[in-house]
Amino acid sequence: MEVIIKANPTQGDLHINQALTNLSIAYIQSDDSFVASRVFPIVPVQHQTDVYWKFDRGDFIRNQAQKRADSTESVGGGWKVATDSYRCDVYAIHKDIGAQVRANADAAVSPELQANSFVSQQLMIRKEVDWAARYFTTGVWTTDMTGVTTTPTGNQVYKWSDYTNSDPITDISTGATAMQLRTGKRPNKLVIGQQVWDVLKNHPDIIDRIKYGQTTGTAIAKRQTFAELFEVDTIEVMSAIVNTKNETKTFDSFTNAFIGGKKALLTYTTNAPALLEPSAGYTFAWTGYQNNTGVQISSWWEQNIKSTRVEGEMTYDMKVTAPDLGYFFDQIVA
């Protein structure tokens, strides 16, 4: 091999660029960005399909007890029951790691870690998109309110981004009281899109409530403070995004959108599956097919293509189980 010695070597002559072993760039969203597994309880089920009992709402809140005369029977009472069903579909995606790719990978590249992260992220995005399509839209809950820029009529309110006319505190309180009147339950969760959160945390009405009694400093609307103000247990912010553009050969080709959009959902739900307790929705997870979460990542060697296959699989059915326990706001900010 011929060796050329330069009298005045450059940086390129003294160093050959290599991939760093402690740094790489990948746009992977954090688990906190996704709400699909947090808003409604997950129900582990042994079979892909089955039924569950539903009790008539009116029978349990009717005033039926009667004055009892001496030596007479008490008045009889009861309730009506019905059944509903679920069906857990299976969703899956895989990434193959070729033997040649693995053998040629630099130290900074862990093909298995990359594939695992990719598959896991894809499953989370799919579930979040399904959650939004099932629960975070109009025509699902008993009450739909729409944000408008002109004088509201009917089931309309001013968009909360209208800091002059809108009153989100009253809008939420009105929804909570309406739900209580229909069901006997006040909402305990508020789910909002990221863009809605950005508007609300700077709304002057909310800031005024938070800073009441303060003499110095800046009032900052944190989620727990926000929850206390709206009298709910938790605020869930849908901050996950999805690339809606089909894959191309162009690097960095994307059209991103917030999955949650400009919407809000006031809802009552249990923390866990319970008997004789209503919940606006449930996610049924077919744990009889997979593990106890309904999500599974596995890998194996595919001899015919000389690759390690990393596969993610999940199975669920998202059900609205009590439409009266949801109060929805559509296009609530500009």
N, C-alpha and C positions, 0 to 999 in steps of 0.2 A: 504494500500500500504506500502510495506516495504521500509524504508529509511536507506541507508547505509552511515555512516559518516566515511570518511577517515581521518587519521591523517595527511597525506601529499597529498592533492588533486592536480591533474594535471590540465593543461589548459582545457582539454576536459571535466573534471568534473565540471568546473566553467562556461563554455560557450557552448551552443548548437548552431552549425552553422545554420544560416538562410540566405535566399537570400537577397542581398542588395536591398534597396528600391530606390537607386539613380544611379544604374549602371547595364547595361546589354550589351552584345556584339552581334551586328548584322551587317552583311556586306551589307549595303544599299548604293548604289551609289548616288551621288549628281545629281541634275537636270542638272547642268552645263556639266556633262559628255556626255549628249545626244544632238545630233544636229538635229534630224529628224524634229523637230518643228520650227527650226530656219533658215535653209538654204533656203527653198522655201516657198513662202507665202501660208497660209491656206485660202482656199476658202469656206466660209459657203454656203451650198446648202440645199434647202428645200426638194429635192427628191433624192431617192437612185440612180437613173440614169437620165441622161439628156445629152444634147449636148452643145457645145460652138463653136463659130465662129473662123475660122483661115483664115487670109489674106495671099495672096501670097507674099513672101518676096521680090522677084525681082521687082514686080510692083511699090513698093514704093521708090525704090532707083534707078530706071531707069531715065535717062535724056530724058524727053519727051516734055518739053516746046519748042515751035518754034517761030521764028520771025513772027510777024503778019503784013500783009500788010493792007493798009487803006481800010476800008469798006469790010473787009473779016472776016469770023468767026475764032475764035481761034481754035487751034488744039484740038481734043478730047483726052481724056485719061480715064483710069479706072483701075480696079484691079479685080483679081479673088478671089473668096471666097470658102471655103469648111467648113465642120463641122467635129468635132471629138466628142467622147463621153467619159463619165466616169461611173463607177459603184462603189459605196461605199460598201465594204463588212463589216460585223460586227464581231468583235473579243471580246471574253469575258473570264473571269476566276473568280472563287469564292473560298472563304475559309469559312468553317463552324466552328462556335464556339459552342461547346456543352455546355449545361446548367451545366453539372457536372464540366467541365473544368473551366467555369466562376466562379462557386461557390467555387472552390478549389484553385483559382489563388492567388498567393502571391501579396502583395501590389506593388511589383516592376513590376509585369506583368499586362499589359493592353491588354487583348485579342483583343479588338476592334482596338486599335492603331496598334498592330502587324499585324492584318489581313489587315487593310487599307494600311499599308506600303508595305506589301507583294504583294497585288493585284496591287497597283499602280506601283511598281517596275517591276512586270511582264509585265504590259501593255507597259511601256516605253521600256523595252528590246525588246519586240516583234516588236514595231514600228521602233526601231533603226535597228534591223536586216532586216526588210522589206525595210527600206530606203536604206541600204547598197546593198541589193540584186537588188533593182530597179535602183538606180542611181550610185552606187559606184562600177562599174564593167565594163568590156570591152563589146563592141558590142552595147552600148547604145547611145553614143555621136558620132558626126561626125568624131572626131579625137581621136584616141587612141595612146598614146606613151608608150613604154615599156623601163624600166630601164635594162641596161645590164652591164656586167663587162668587156666585150671585146669592140673593136672598133665599135661604133654604125653605123648601116646602116638603110636606110629607115626610118620608124617611131620608131626610137630608140634613146635613150640618155644614157649617163653614169649614173649609179646609183648615187644618191646624197650622198650616204655614201662613195663614192670614192672621198675623199677630194683632191686628186691630180689632177684628170682629169675632174671631173664633174663641171658644171657651172649652178647651179639652177636658178640664176638670169636671165641669157640669155634664159634658157629653158622656164621660165615663160613668159618673155617678148616676145619670139617668138610665144608662144601660144596665148598671148593676141592680138598681131598684126594680126595673122592668123584669129582669131575670128572677129576682127574688119573689116578685108577685106571681110569676108563672110557675115557679118550681119550689119555693121555700129555701132556695140556696142562693147565696151571693157569690159572685165570681171570686176565685182565688188566684187567677193567673191572667196576665196580660201579655200577649205575644205581638210584637211589632217588628216591621222591617227596619233595616239599618237607616234608611232615609227618613223614616218616621221618627226614630230615636234622635237623629241629628237635629230635627226640627223641635221636638218636644223639650229636649234638655236646654234649649235656649229660649223657650217660650216665656214671655215676660210675666204671664200669670203664674207660671210654675216657679220662676225665679223669685217672684214677690212672696209667694207662700214659704219658700225655703228660707229666705233671708229675714223673715219676720222676726223681730227681736234682736237682730244683729246690728251692730253699730259700725263695724269695720270689716274689711275683707271682701272677697268675692264669693257670691253664692254659686256653688257648683252642684248640678243635679246628678247625683250618682244613682245607680239603679236601685239600691235599697231605699234611699230617700224617696225616690220616685214611687216605689212600690207602697211605701207607707202613706204617701200623699194620696194615692189612688185607692188605698185600702184593699190591696191585694197582697198575697204572700210573696210572689215572685214576678219579675219582669224578664221575659225571654226576648232577646234581640236576634232576629234572623239576619246575620251578617255574612253568611256564605254566598259565594258567587258561582256562576256557571258560565262557561264559554259556549255560546249558542252557535258558533261558526263551525261548520264541518271541517274536518282535518284536511289540510293541504300540504304540499311539499315546501311551502314558504315558511321560513323560520319566524316564530313569534306572530303567527296568524291567529287573531282572536277577536271576538266580540263579546265582551263580558256584561253580565247583568246580575243584579241582586236577585236571588231566588225568592225572597220574601216580598219584593216590590214595595209599593207605597200603601201598605195595608196594616190593619190591626185587628186582633181578635181578643175579646174579653170572654173568659171561659171559666167554668167550674169543673175541676177534675180531682179525682182521688190521687193520693201518692202511690198507691199500690192497688191491685185488684181486690175488690171487697164485695161481700154479700150484702144485699139489701142497702146498697149505697149507689147513687147515680154517679156517672162520670160522662162528660161530654163526648169523650172518645176513648178508644183503646187501640193498641197495636198488638195484634195476635202474632206471636212468634212460634213457629213450628219447631220446638226444641226436640220433639221426638225424632226429627230427621237430622238435626244438627246438635250443636252443644246448647248450653242453657241460655244463650243470648240470641240464638237464631242467626248468628253470623260466624263464618268459619273461613280461615285462610289455610290452605294446604299446598304442598308441593310434592312433585314426584318426577322421576326420570322418564322422558319419552324417547325410547330407543330408536323409533323409526325416523325421527327428525334430529336425533342427537342433541336434545335440549332438556333443560329442567323447566318444568311448567309450574308456575306459581298461580294458583287459582283462588279467587275469592267468591264466596257464595253466601247468599242470605235469603231468608224466606219469611214473609210477613203478609198480613192483611190489615189495612188501616180502616177502622170502622167508626162512623159517627153513631154513637149509641144513645145519645140524648140531645137532639137538635135544639131543645129549649135552653140548654146550658151553654150555648154559644151566642155571642152578640158581635156581629162583624161590621167593620168599617172599611169600605172600599175607596181607593183613590183619596185617602184622607189627607195627603199633602200634595202640593204642586210638584 
